[in-house]
Amino acid sequence: MSATVHDEYRYVAVVIDFSKYMHRTLELDPARRVARVHPGTVLDHLRRELEEHHLAFGPDPSPHSHNTLGGMIGNNSCGIHSAMAGETEVKGSYEVRL
């Protein structure tokens, strides 16, 4: 079956940008190694908070200065360090392991 020019218009997607209003870290528990964040939290912002506790979030997709956690979860992002640090993994209600 060959694709036509009109095939690209069959699929519809809705993109919701949470980065303007839902971009905060709600909870950071270094003892349990758990962070609860809004979906619009940018990866580099989370990393700065984690560094204070000598923790890191393994996935390293590019450009991490613009990637939001919600987008990373939606795309199962991992980056070049995934073999060492793992992929973006969802635990329960979008709880990510550090």
Secondary structure, DSSP 8 states (H G I E B T S, - for coil): ----GGGGGS--------TTT---EEEEETTTTEEEE-TT-BHHHHHHHHHTTT-----B-S-TTT-BHHHHHHHT--BTTHHHH-----BTTTBEE-
